[in-house]
C-alpha cells in the first residue's frame, strides 16, 4: 500500500491554498506547508507568536533565531512581512481574519470534532496553546495528520476519546493515505494516494467513507 511522505502531504495541502488567503500553520507537521508555497504566490502565512508574511525555512547556516514560527523553528520573511504583539495575533485568530488554519491532530471525529492537544494521559503536560482559538476562529479548519496511530488504530473516529479542542470545526483532513472532506452527509474522500485501494483506506478509518 502506497503512502504519501510528510512533504508530499504538505505539497497536497499547499495545492488547495488559494492566492489571497491568510493561512495559519499549526505546530508540527503543518509547518512543512510553508516550504511548498511558491515565492510568486500571494499567500499570507500567519503565526500565532506574532508574525505575518513569513516564508519557507531558511537554508542551513542562514537561520535567524529571532525569526521563528510558533513551534520555535526558524522561518524566513517575505517582502511586506511584519511582526506584532501576541495579543494582536490572537485578535486576528479570534476575529475571523484567517481564511484557513492547518492543524495537527490526535483524533478527528466524523462530525468534525477535533482533539489535538492532549491524549488524556495523567502524566502529560497540558499544552493547548492557541489551538482552541484557531479551531473556532478560522473560516476553515483543515487537519494534517497520519491516518493511523503507530499501533494502527484509526485517528479518524466516530467519537473522540481524547479531550476536545473544538466542536464540529474540521472540514477537511489530509493524511498519508487520502484527502477527506467531512460533510453533513458523511466522510467523503476527495483523493486517495495513487495505488492505495478504497477498501484499504476504509479498513483504517473509524467511520464509513462515501464512495
C-alpha positions as CSV (number, residue, x, y, z in Angstrom):
1,X,0.0,0.0,0.0
2,X,1.4,3.4,-1.0
3,X,1.6,6.3,1.3
4,X,2.5,10.0,1.0
5,X,5.5,11.2,2.8
6,X,5.1,14.2,5.1
7,X,6.5,16.5,2.4
8,X,4.1,15.1,-0.1
9,X,1.2,15.7,2.3
10,X,2.4,19.3,2.7
11,X,2.6,19.7,-1.1
12,X,-1.0,18.4,-1.3
13,X,-2.2,20.9,1.3
14,X,-0.4,23.7,-0.5
15,X,-2.3,22.9,-3.7
16,X,-5.5,23.7,-2.0
17,X,-4.4,27.1,-0.6
18,X,-5.6,29.8,-3.0
19,X,-3.9,33.1,-3.7
20,X,-5.2,35.9,-1.4
21,X,-5.6,33.6,1.6
22,X,-4.4,34.3,5.1
23,X,-3.3,30.9,6.5
24,X,-2.1,29.8,9.9
25,X,0.1,26.7,10.2
26,X,-0.1,24.8,13.4
27,X,2.9,23.3,15.3
28,X,4.4,20.1,14.0
29,X,3.7,18.6,10.6
30,X,1.7,21.6,9.2
31,X,4.7,23.9,9.4
32,X,6.1,22.0,6.3
33,X,3.4,23.5,4.2
34,X,5.2,26.9,4.1
35,X,8.1,25.2,2.2
36,X,5.7,24.4,-0.7
37,X,4.2,27.8,-1.3
38,X,5.9,29.2,-4.4
39,X,7.6,32.6,-4.0
40,X,5.4,34.2,-6.6
41,X,2.1,33.3,-4.9
42,X,0.1,35.8,-2.9
43,X,-0.4,33.8,0.3
44,X,0.0,35.4,3.7
45,X,1.3,33.0,6.3
46,X,0.3,33.9,9.9
47,X,1.9,32.6,13.1
48,X,0.3,32.9,16.5
49,X,3.5,34.3,18.1
50,X,3.1,37.5,16.1
51,X,4.4,37.1,12.5
52,X,2.5,37.5,9.2
53,X,4.0,37.1,5.8
54,X,6.6,34.5,6.7
55,X,8.1,32.1,4.1
56,X,9.8,28.8,4.0
57,X,12.5,27.5,6.3
58,X,15.9,29.1,5.7
59,X,18.9,27.3,4.3
60,X,21.2,25.7,6.7
61,X,23.6,28.3,8.2
62,X,21.2,31.2,7.4
63,X,18.9,30.8,10.4
64,X,17.9,33.8,12.4
65,X,16.5,32.5,15.7
66,X,14.8,35.8,16.4
67,X,12.6,35.0,13.4
68,X,10.7,31.8,14.3
69,X,7.2,30.3,14.0
70,X,5.0,29.1,16.9
71,X,7.0,25.9,17.0
72,X,10.2,27.8,17.6
73,X,11.5,26.8,14.1
74,X,13.4,29.4,12.1
75,X,11.5,30.8,9.1
76,X,12.1,33.5,6.5
77,X,10.2,36.7,6.0
78,X,8.7,37.6,2.6
79,X,8.6,41.1,1.3
80,X,5.9,43.0,3.2
81,X,6.0,40.6,6.2
82,X,5.8,42.1,9.7
83,X,5.8,41.5,13.4
84,X,3.2,42.5,16.1
85,X,2.2,41.9,19.6
86,X,1.0,38.4,20.7
87,X,-2.4,39.9,21.7
88,X,-2.9,41.4,18.2
89,X,-2.1,38.0,16.8
90,X,-4.8,36.3,18.9
91,X,-7.2,39.1,17.9
92,X,-6.6,38.1,14.3
93,X,-7.2,34.4,15.2
94,X,-10.4,35.0,17.2
95,X,-11.8,37.7,15.0
96,X,-12.4,35.6,11.9
97,X,-9.5,37.1,9.9
98,X,-7.9,33.8,9.0
99,X,-9.1,32.0,5.9
100,X,-7.6,28.7,6.8
101,X,-5.8,27.1,9.7
102,X,-3.9,23.8,9.2
103,X,-3.6,21.9,12.5
104,X,-2.2,18.5,13.5
105,X,-4.5,16.1,15.5
106,X,-4.6,13.1,17.7
107,X,-8.1,12.3,16.6
108,X,-10.8,13.8,14.4
109,X,-14.4,12.7,14.6
110,X,-16.7,12.1,11.6
111,X,-18.7,15.2,12.7
112,X,-15.6,17.4,12.6
113,X,-14.8,17.4,16.3
114,X,-11.1,17.9,16.9
115,X,-8.8,16.5,19.6
116,X,-5.2,17.8,19.2
117,X,-3.8,19.0,22.4
118,X,-3.9,16.2,25.0
119,X,-4.2,12.4,25.0
120,X,-5.7,12.4,28.5
121,X,-2.5,10.7,29.9
122,X,-2.2,11.5,33.6
123,X,1.5,12.4,33.4
124,X,1.2,14.6,30.3
125,X,1.9,18.3,30.4
126,X,-1.2,20.3,29.1
127,X,-0.2,22.5,26.2
128,X,-3.2,23.6,24.3
129,X,-1.6,26.8,23.1
130,X,-3.7,28.7,20.6
131,X,-5.3,25.6,19.1
132,X,-8.7,26.3,20.5
133,X,-8.7,29.9,19.2
134,X,-7.6,28.7,15.8
135,X,-10.0,25.8,15.5
136,X,-13.1,28.0,16.0
137,X,-11.7,31.4,14.8
138,X,-10.5,30.4,11.3
139,X,-13.1,30.3,8.5
140,X,-11.9,26.8,7.6
141,X,-10.0,24.3,9.8
142,X,-8.0,21.6,8.0
143,X,-6.2,18.8,9.7
144,X,-2.9,17.3,8.5
145,X,-2.0,14.0,10.2
146,X,-1.1,10.4,9.7
147,X,-4.1,8.2,9.0
148,X,-3.5,5.8,12.0
149,X,-1.5,5.7,15.2
150,X,1.8,3.9,15.4
151,X,-0.1,0.8,16.6
152,X,-2.5,1.0,13.7
153,X,-5.6,2.5,15.4
154,X,-7.7,4.9,13.3
155,X,-7.3,8.6,14.0
156,X,-10.5,9.4,12.2
157,X,-13.1,8.1,14.6
158,X,-16.8,8.0,15.3
159,X,-16.3,9.9,18.5
160,X,-13.1,11.4,20.0
161,X,-11.9,9.7,23.2
162,X,-9.3,12.4,23.9
163,X,-10.1,15.9,25.3
164,X,-11.6,18.1,22.7
165,X,-10.1,21.2,21.1
166,X,-13.2,22.3,19.2
167,X,-16.6,21.0,18.2
168,X,-17.6,20.4,14.6
169,X,-14.8,22.6,13.3
170,X,-12.8,20.4,10.9
171,X,-13.9,20.4,7.3
172,X,-11.1,18.6,5.6
173,X,-8.5,16.0,6.6
174,X,-5.2,15.4,4.8
175,X,-3.5,12.1,5.7
176,X,-0.7,9.9,4.4
177,X,-3.4,7.9,2.6
178,X,-6.1,10.3,1.5
179,X,-7.8,13.7,1.4
180,X,-11.2,13.5,3.0
181,X,-13.9,16.1,3.3
182,X,-16.2,16.0,6.4
183,X,-19.7,16.8,5.1
184,X,-23.2,16.7,6.5
185,X,-23.7,13.5,4.6
186,X,-20.6,11.9,5.9
187,X,-16.8,11.5,5.2
188,X,-16.2,11.9,1.5
189,X,-12.8,11.0,0.1
190,X,-11.6,13.7,-2.3
191,X,-8.4,11.9,-3.4
192,X,-6.7,8.6,-2.5
193,X,-2.9,8.1,-2.7
194,X,-2.2,6.5,-6.1
195,X,-2.1,2.8,-5.8
196,X,-4.0,2.6,-2.5
197,X,-7.4,0.9,-2.8
198,X,-10.5,2.4,-1.3
199,X,-11.1,-0.7,0.9
200,X,-7.6,-0.4,2.4
201,X,-8.3,3.2,3.4
202,X,-11.8,2.3,4.7
203,X,-10.3,-0.5,6.9
204,X,-8.0,2.1,8.6
205,X,-10.8,4.6,9.1
206,X,-13.2,4.6,12.1
207,X,-16.2,6.0,10.2
208,X,-17.9,4.9,6.9
209,X,-16.4,6.6,3.8
210,X,-18.7,7.6,1.0
211,X,-17.8,6.3,-2.5
